[in-house]
Amino acid sequence: MTDAASDQLAWEARRRPFAAGAAVLAALLFFGGNVYLSAAVGQQPRGIGQQLAVLDRESTDYLVAAMLLAGAYLLLGLTLAFLYRAIKHRRPQLPTAALALTVFGAVVAPVVAVVTQVAAQDLAAEFLASGPRTAARANDLRRDSTALQIVSGFGFAANLALGVAMVLICLNALRSGLLSRFMGALGVGIGILLAVPLIGNRLVPLLFLFWLGALAAVLLDRWPGGRGRAWDTGEATPWPSMAEQNAALKRRREALDRDGDPDSTEEDRETYAGADDAPKTTGADVQSGNGARAAPSRAKRKRGRRR
């Protein structure tokens, strides 16, 4: 292993717990923000007029949900930045633009989430203060709001940047062996939904909850069946397929049947070693009643290990 690979693995070992923690917290904030808002507001109002009325009445709850979403975007950016560096070492073909898009989205999206709510609350207050409370007037106020138009534009750009960054990072993580095919494909799908929020706005928090939680398990080496060897070698190594994992499991079982349980304690191994050194009985010993001192057979020792 080269010095560069050793330094990279040492850096990853130090940063992995923080990246895993950021992934878990981001997942909880994405999901918790939506749950909190649903519990606080209840049934979603219909029509823009009712929406503005509820927004004005529950302004604090909407702002809290926006702040939770802002924190989730920021933590998502930190997690993607860690993945970017890990992938870049193993697969230099990863475009540098992926990091720039991650930084832009992770910085702009939190600001947009909070500022959007503030601008929307000002619009709701103006709508309820005077004039007819009709849908036509509400649409006119929203269309004439310069702040909302500007913030909406930045919000679309931030979501697009994060979505494209996720597609690039997850696709290259799959190719470098840092993520399985399922995890990589799911990340690409989430990136597409994030870039086009109109087609998956309600689905994204649930997908983030699963994907980020699974990513944390990979980072902490708690993924069922083990994670890809690329995390240990520092080189691009394909994640083992299901057939390869089954073959490895079969070889391990055969090794257990042949050599015994590798998880047995030192005391057990000394006991079995002592049994091997016990004096062997002869036919005369059996006839004279000394058969009780006979060493256990190999088959019995193996059964004892398995228990």
Buried (B, 14 or more C-beta within 10 A) or exposed (E): EEEEBEEBBEBBEEBBEEBBBBBBBBBBBBBBBBBBBEEEBEEEBEEBBBBBBBBBEBBEBBBBBBBBBBBBBBBBBBBBBBBBBBBBBBBEEBBEEBBEBBBBBBBBBBBBBBBBBBBBBBBBEBBBEEEEEEBEBBEEBBEEBEBBEEBBEBBBBBBBBBBBBBBBBBBBBBBBBBBBEEBBBBBBBBBBBBBBBEEBEEEBBBBBBBBBBBBBBBBBEEBEEBBBBBBEBBBBBBBBEEEEBEEEEEEEEEEBEEEBBEEBEEEBEEEBEEEEEEEEBEEEBEEEEEEEEBBBEEEEBBEBBEE
